Amino acid sequence: MSILQLPHAPPRVLLFDWHATLVDTMDAMYYALDDVLPRLVGLGLIERLVPPGQSKTIEDARLVKYVREHARLHPKIRAERRISRTDIFELLFGDDQEAKAIAHAEFDRSYERHFGLVRPMERDARAQLEALRALGIRLGVLSNRSRRFMAHEIYTVDGSGWHELFDTMVCGDDVERRKPHPDLIRKALADLGAATDEGCWYVGDSTTDITAAKRAGVTAVFYNGAGWDRHWLDRIFPGTDRHPHRPDAVVADLGELVALARRFLDAVAAAG
């Protein structure tokens, strides 16, 4: 069954993933991954990679196999730069939370040497965020990244920063567990004094984001900025017992998200 759905409630709060949803920091992210993956042996993590036969897709299994054999990403994946650091660690380590925590900590140490330049994913991203605020929607931004990186990026993006556009910002080191656990979403809503329900839309570009949203009990919106076709979306969100989480909606860009939110809010206004 193809993903062709709509949210069940209008948005009171919109929470956004940061990297590859609102901004592009792919260069620094992949430079840091290039540093980390060759150190997996020394960190004791090679033997903790997902065992053969337990990956979600054939492509995931190939990624794990290549890293196991070469301690680096396949050149094609590096060239395409379409998969986030968090998703890569999820593919590599599955449910091994301790291994992922070690990998994330090592990534942070490497990312500190590379981060700096941050660009909007879309040229009119700031205007679209301002349009959402004009609809009366409260906005928040979440990231698995450490606060010291996020603070720099949110204050420098677009030259003048976007810090004033968001009512809350929650980072990976603000919570006990990073995405795909729901902790970041729940903390953001607690900070806002908002209910954890489908009136919160969480927008992200990865399977990890969708899993976090569904575990939190909020509306999951997949930002398809990478342009995946419907066949591929059905593969990465299979809706099986083992991988049940699927987005409630898919948007191609922020303009489409604004239109979807406006459509729901207009319907509420017309009804009441």
ABEGO torsion letter per residue (X at the ends): XBBBBBBABBBABBBBBABGAABBAAAAAAAAAAAAAAAAAAAGAAAABBBBGABABAAAAAAAAAAAAAGBBBAAAAAAGABBAAAAAAAAAEABAAAAAAAAAAAAAAAAAABGBBBBABAAAAAAAAAAAAAGBBBBBBBABBAAAAAAAAAABGGAEAAAABABBBBAAABABBOABAAAAAAAAAAAGBBBBAABBBBBABAAAAAAAAAAGBBBBBBBAAGBBAAAAAAABAGBAABABBBABBBABAAAAAAAAAAAAAAAAAAX
